[in-house]
Amino acid sequence: SDLSQFGIKDWDVLNEATTNTLLQDMFGREIINEWYDMAREALGKDGILYYNDYKIKEEIPELYDLLDTMVKNNVDFDGIGLQSHFDSLVDIEQIIDFYNQLDERYGKRLKITEYDYTTDDPILQANYTRDILIASFAQESVDGFIMWGYKGGPGSKYVMYDDNWNEKPGLNAWQDLIYNKWWTKESGKTNENGEFITKGYYGDYTINVSANGKTVSVDKPCYKGNDNTITIILK
C-alpha cells in the first residue's frame, strides 16, 4: 500500500543493525537492499528513508562499517538517525565533529531521534540539552530533533517534566530556543511599492496584512531552495 496517503514522510526502516545481525548473518548484508526497496515502494519516491542507530560515541567504527557497506551495495536510503542517549557529558565539539564526518562521508540527511540525558542534576541536564540543540540546529543536514520521552524516566533521563508532571529546567531551555530564539516574529509597513522585506527562519508562516480597513491572514511555507516571495492581494 502507499503509506504516503497517511501523511507518513519519514521512516526509520532499519534500526540498530550494527548489533542485531541475525538476518544479515544468514542472508548477507544484501538483505538490507530488499528491506529498503520494499519501504521505498510503500512510501514513494518523495519519502525519506532512514537508518537509525545508537552507536554514536566510542563505537563509531561499527556504524561506519555498516553505512559504508550500505553505500557500496547501493542501498536506497536518504538519512541517518542518531539516537543520542547520554548518561555523561560528551564534548559538544565532538558531537559537531561527528555531524561533519557523517556529512563528508555520506552526504545524507541527519536526525536526532531519541534524545535523553540521564542525570540527577536538572540544571546540567537543561544546559546540555540547550547546547546540543544549538549544535544540531546549526548543522544544515540535521532535519529534526526528537525526544525519547517527556516525563520522568529512569534516572530522571527525560528533560521536560519530572514524574509528577512538574516542569523541569530542560523544558524552559527547549521552549526558549524554539519559541524565542528560532521563531520569527516581524511586523512593519510596506514601502511605496507595496513590499515588505525581512529575514526569517525557514518554516511555515502565518502572515497578517491590513490596509484600507481590510485584513487578510495567509498561511505560507518558506523553505530553503524556494523563492519565498509571497504575493498577497487585498480585495
DOVEX-762802 format. One record per residue (C-alpha): y, z, x; residue number from 1. Coordinates in Angstrom, 2 decimals. Example, Ala and Ser with C-alpha at 12.3 -4.5 7.8 and 13.67 -1.06 7.14 Angstrom:
BEGIN
ATOM / -4.50 / 7.80 / 12.30 / 1
ATOM / -1.06 / 7.14 / 13.67 / 2
This chain:
BEGIN
ATOM / 0.00 / 0.00 / 0.00 / 1
ATOM / 3.63 / -0.49 / 1.01 / 2
ATOM / 4.85 / 3.03 / 1.82 / 3
ATOM / 8.42 / 1.85 / 2.30 / 4
ATOM / 8.77 / 1.70 / -1.50 / 5
ATOM / 8.61 / 5.51 / -1.48 / 6
ATOM / 11.56 / 5.79 / 0.90 / 7
ATOM / 9.42 / 6.56 / 3.97 / 8
ATOM / 11.18 / 5.19 / 7.07 / 9
ATOM / 9.72 / 7.19 / 9.99 / 10
ATOM / 6.07 / 8.02 / 10.64 / 11
ATOM / 4.50 / 10.17 / 13.35 / 12
ATOM / 1.41 / 8.00 / 13.47 / 13
ATOM / -0.32 / 9.84 / 16.31 / 14
ATOM / 0.08 / 13.48 / 17.30 / 15
ATOM / -0.95 / 15.33 / 20.49 / 16
ATOM / -3.34 / 12.62 / 21.64 / 17
ATOM / -2.98 / 13.88 / 25.22 / 18
ATOM / -5.11 / 16.87 / 24.15 / 19
ATOM / -7.14 / 15.66 / 21.17 / 20
ATOM / -9.10 / 12.84 / 22.75 / 21
ATOM / -12.45 / 12.78 / 20.90 / 22
ATOM / -12.00 / 9.36 / 19.29 / 23
ATOM / -10.35 / 7.94 / 22.41 / 24
ATOM / -13.34 / 9.12 / 24.46 / 25
ATOM / -15.72 / 7.45 / 22.01 / 26
ATOM / -13.91 / 4.15 / 21.44 / 27
ATOM / -11.41 / 3.89 / 24.29 / 28
ATOM / -7.66 / 4.13 / 24.06 / 29
ATOM / -7.61 / 0.69 / 22.45 / 30
ATOM / -8.38 / 2.50 / 19.20 / 31
ATOM / -4.73 / 3.60 / 19.22 / 32
ATOM / -3.70 / -0.03 / 18.61 / 33
ATOM / -5.70 / -0.07 / 15.39 / 34
ATOM / -4.02 / 3.07 / 14.08 / 35
ATOM / -0.54 / 1.74 / 14.72 / 36
ATOM / -1.38 / -1.68 / 13.32 / 37
ATOM / -2.54 / -0.03 / 10.09 / 38
ATOM / 0.62 / 2.08 / 9.98 / 39
ATOM / 2.79 / -0.98 / 10.53 / 40
ATOM / 1.08 / -2.81 / 7.70 / 41
ATOM / 1.63 / 0.17 / 5.41 / 42
ATOM / 5.24 / 0.91 / 6.40 / 43
ATOM / 6.51 / -2.61 / 7.05 / 44
ATOM / 8.46 / -4.23 / 9.86 / 45
ATOM / 11.51 / -2.00 / 9.40 / 46
ATOM / 9.59 / 1.28 / 9.62 / 47
ATOM / 9.93 / 3.37 / 12.78 / 48
ATOM / 6.54 / 4.41 / 14.17 / 49
ATOM / 6.46 / 7.44 / 16.46 / 50
ATOM / 4.11 / 9.05 / 18.91 / 51
ATOM / 4.53 / 12.86 / 18.81 / 52
ATOM / 3.58 / 15.48 / 21.43 / 53
ATOM / 4.35 / 18.95 / 22.77 / 54
ATOM / 3.85 / 18.17 / 26.47 / 55
ATOM / 7.50 / 18.02 / 27.47 / 56
ATOM / 7.75 / 20.51 / 30.33 / 57
ATOM / 5.24 / 21.20 / 33.09 / 58
ATOM / 2.63 / 18.86 / 31.59 / 59
ATOM / 4.78 / 15.71 / 31.55 / 60
ATOM / 2.35 / 13.61 / 33.70 / 61
ATOM / -0.24 / 13.71 / 30.90 / 62
ATOM / 2.36 / 12.43 / 28.44 / 63
ATOM / 3.46 / 9.68 / 30.80 / 64
ATOM / -0.14 / 8.62 / 31.38 / 65
ATOM / -0.76 / 8.17 / 27.66 / 66
ATOM / 2.57 / 6.43 / 26.99 / 67
ATOM / 2.03 / 4.11 / 29.97 / 68
ATOM / -1.35 / 3.14 / 28.56 / 69
ATOM / 0.11 / 2.56 / 25.10 / 70
ATOM / 2.76 / 0.26 / 26.57 / 71
ATOM / 0.18 / -1.54 / 28.72 / 72
ATOM / -2.02 / -2.08 / 25.66 / 73
ATOM / 0.97 / -3.35 / 23.62 / 74
ATOM / 0.73 / -0.60 / 21.02 / 75
ATOM / 3.29 / -1.28 / 18.29 / 76
ATOM / 5.37 / 1.90 / 18.38 / 77
ATOM / 9.12 / 2.46 / 18.24 / 78
ATOM / 9.77 / 6.08 / 19.11 / 79
ATOM / 8.64 / 9.24 / 20.85 / 80
ATOM / 8.68 / 12.59 / 19.05 / 81
ATOM / 9.32 / 15.68 / 21.19 / 82
ATOM / 8.07 / 18.89 / 19.57 / 83
ATOM / 10.32 / 21.23 / 21.59 / 84
ATOM / 8.69 / 24.64 / 21.07 / 85
ATOM / 10.32 / 27.05 / 23.53 / 86
ATOM / 9.46 / 30.60 / 24.48 / 87
ATOM / 11.53 / 30.74 / 27.67 / 88
ATOM / 14.72 / 29.18 / 28.92 / 89
ATOM / 14.37 / 25.65 / 30.23 / 90
ATOM / 17.46 / 24.43 / 32.03 / 91
ATOM / 19.44 / 22.11 / 29.76 / 92
ATOM / 19.97 / 19.74 / 32.69 / 93
ATOM / 16.18 / 19.47 / 32.99 / 94
ATOM / 15.96 / 18.51 / 29.33 / 95
ATOM / 18.71 / 15.90 / 29.73 / 96
ATOM / 16.89 / 14.53 / 32.78 / 97
ATOM / 13.70 / 14.30 / 30.71 / 98
ATOM / 15.52 / 12.34 / 27.98 / 99
ATOM / 16.89 / 9.99 / 30.64 / 100
ATOM / 13.46 / 9.49 / 32.19 / 101
ATOM / 11.99 / 8.56 / 28.82 / 102
ATOM / 14.86 / 6.14 / 28.23 / 103
ATOM / 14.37 / 4.47 / 31.59 / 104
ATOM / 10.57 / 4.25 / 31.42 / 105
ATOM / 10.07 / 3.25 / 27.79 / 106
ATOM / 13.35 / 2.39 / 26.06 / 107
ATOM / 12.10 / 3.93 / 22.80 / 108
ATOM / 13.92 / 5.94 / 20.16 / 109
ATOM / 13.59 / 9.71 / 20.57 / 110
ATOM / 13.47 / 12.50 / 18.01 / 111
ATOM / 13.20 / 16.28 / 18.41 / 112
ATOM / 10.55 / 17.00 / 15.79 / 113
ATOM / 9.50 / 20.68 / 15.83 / 114
ATOM / 12.22 / 22.79 / 17.40 / 115
ATOM / 11.96 / 26.56 / 17.62 / 116
ATOM / 12.69 / 29.22 / 20.24 / 117
ATOM / 10.70 / 32.45 / 20.40 / 118
ATOM / 12.83 / 35.41 / 21.49 / 119
ATOM / 13.88 / 38.83 / 20.21 / 120
ATOM / 17.48 / 38.10 / 21.22 / 121
ATOM / 19.17 / 36.26 / 18.32 / 122
ATOM / 22.36 / 35.60 / 20.31 / 123
ATOM / 20.43 / 33.97 / 23.13 / 124
ATOM / 18.46 / 32.00 / 20.55 / 125
ATOM / 21.66 / 30.77 / 18.91 / 126
ATOM / 23.35 / 29.84 / 22.18 / 127
ATOM / 20.32 / 27.94 / 23.43 / 128
ATOM / 19.97 / 26.16 / 20.11 / 129
ATOM / 23.64 / 25.16 / 20.33 / 130
ATOM / 23.20 / 23.82 / 23.88 / 131
ATOM / 20.06 / 21.82 / 23.18 / 132
ATOM / 21.63 / 20.40 / 20.02 / 133
ATOM / 24.63 / 19.22 / 22.04 / 134
ATOM / 22.39 / 17.73 / 24.74 / 135
ATOM / 20.34 / 15.90 / 22.12 / 136
ATOM / 23.36 / 14.70 / 20.17 / 137
ATOM / 24.89 / 13.31 / 23.37 / 138
ATOM / 21.79 / 11.21 / 24.10 / 139
ATOM / 22.22 / 7.80 / 22.46 / 140
ATOM / 18.49 / 7.29 / 21.99 / 141
ATOM / 17.98 / 10.57 / 20.07 / 142
ATOM / 17.93 / 9.85 / 16.32 / 143
ATOM / 17.22 / 13.27 / 14.85 / 144
ATOM / 16.61 / 16.99 / 15.34 / 145
ATOM / 14.07 / 18.66 / 13.04 / 146
ATOM / 13.47 / 22.40 / 12.84 / 147
ATOM / 9.82 / 23.50 / 12.79 / 148
ATOM / 10.66 / 26.39 / 10.48 / 149
ATOM / 13.65 / 28.20 / 9.00 / 150
ATOM / 12.72 / 31.81 / 8.16 / 151
ATOM / 11.33 / 34.49 / 10.47 / 152
ATOM / 8.17 / 33.22 / 12.12 / 153
ATOM / 6.01 / 34.81 / 14.84 / 154
ATOM / 8.30 / 36.39 / 17.41 / 155
ATOM / 11.32 / 35.52 / 15.25 / 156
ATOM / 10.97 / 31.96 / 16.53 / 157
ATOM / 12.80 / 30.25 / 13.64 / 158
ATOM / 16.50 / 30.21 / 14.31 / 159
ATOM / 18.23 / 30.13 / 10.92 / 160
ATOM / 17.09 / 33.16 / 8.88 / 161
ATOM / 15.16 / 36.36 / 9.51 / 162
ATOM / 12.12 / 37.43 / 7.45 / 163
ATOM / 14.40 / 38.70 / 4.65 / 164
ATOM / 16.50 / 35.53 / 4.44 / 165
ATOM / 19.44 / 37.12 / 6.25 / 166
ATOM / 21.49 / 34.59 / 8.17 / 167
ATOM / 20.95 / 34.56 / 11.92 / 168
ATOM / 23.50 / 33.51 / 14.55 / 169
ATOM / 21.47 / 30.33 / 15.01 / 170
ATOM / 22.38 / 29.20 / 11.50 / 171
ATOM / 26.06 / 29.65 / 12.28 / 172
ATOM / 25.70 / 27.66 / 15.51 / 173
ATOM / 23.93 / 24.86 / 13.62 / 174
ATOM / 26.49 / 24.76 / 10.82 / 175
ATOM / 29.46 / 24.85 / 13.19 / 176
ATOM / 28.22 / 21.80 / 15.07 / 177
ATOM / 27.08 / 19.79 / 12.04 / 178
ATOM / 29.93 / 20.56 / 9.65 / 179
ATOM / 32.85 / 21.24 / 12.01 / 180
ATOM / 32.35 / 19.61 / 15.42 / 181
ATOM / 30.46 / 16.50 / 14.30 / 182
ATOM / 31.83 / 15.99 / 10.80 / 183
ATOM / 34.71 / 13.55 / 10.41 / 184
ATOM / 37.46 / 14.70 / 8.04 / 185
ATOM / 40.51 / 12.48 / 8.28 / 186
ATOM / 43.41 / 11.71 / 5.99 / 187
ATOM / 46.63 / 9.76 / 6.17 / 188
ATOM / 48.71 / 6.89 / 4.84 / 189
ATOM / 48.12 / 3.18 / 5.33 / 190
ATOM / 50.50 / 1.05 / 7.37 / 191
ATOM / 52.63 / -1.77 / 5.99 / 192
ATOM / 49.52 / -3.98 / 5.90 / 193
ATOM / 47.60 / -1.51 / 3.82 / 194
ATOM / 45.40 / -0.49 / 6.78 / 195
ATOM / 44.27 / 2.98 / 7.78 / 196
ATOM / 42.59 / 3.11 / 11.19 / 197
ATOM / 40.74 / 6.16 / 12.50 / 198
ATOM / 37.85 / 7.16 / 14.74 / 199
ATOM / 34.83 / 8.98 / 13.38 / 200
ATOM / 31.19 / 9.77 / 13.92 / 201
ATOM / 28.61 / 7.28 / 12.72 / 202
ATOM / 27.16 / 8.19 / 9.34 / 203
ATOM / 27.64 / 7.97 / 5.59 / 204
ATOM / 31.20 / 8.40 / 4.34 / 205
ATOM / 32.92 / 9.20 / 1.07 / 206
ATOM / 36.36 / 7.57 / 1.14 / 207
ATOM / 39.03 / 8.51 / -1.39 / 208
ATOM / 42.01 / 6.16 / -1.83 / 209
ATOM / 45.04 / 6.79 / -4.04 / 210
ATOM / 48.01 / 4.53 / -4.77 / 211
ATOM / 50.36 / 3.97 / -7.66 / 212
ATOM / 48.72 / 6.65 / -9.76 / 213
ATOM / 45.23 / 5.24 / -9.29 / 214
ATOM / 42.36 / 6.78 / -7.29 / 215
ATOM / 39.10 / 5.26 / -6.14 / 216
ATOM / 36.18 / 7.03 / -4.43 / 217
ATOM / 33.78 / 4.86 / -2.44 / 218
ATOM / 30.58 / 5.80 / -0.56 / 219
ATOM / 30.04 / 3.61 / 2.50 / 220
ATOM / 27.78 / 3.74 / 5.59 / 221
ATOM / 29.40 / 3.41 / 9.01 / 222
ATOM / 26.67 / 2.81 / 11.57 / 223
ATOM / 26.53 / 1.73 / 15.18 / 224
ATOM / 26.42 / -2.04 / 15.55 / 225
ATOM / 28.15 / -2.66 / 12.22 / 226
ATOM / 31.69 / -3.97 / 11.80 / 227
ATOM / 32.61 / -0.80 / 9.88 / 228
ATOM / 35.70 / -2.43 / 8.40 / 229
ATOM / 35.88 / -1.27 / 4.77 / 230
ATOM / 37.99 / -3.04 / 2.18 / 231
ATOM / 38.93 / -1.09 / -0.96 / 232
ATOM / 40.85 / -2.73 / -3.79 / 233
ATOM / 42.68 / -0.65 / -6.38 / 234
ATOM / 42.85 / -2.40 / -9.72 / 235
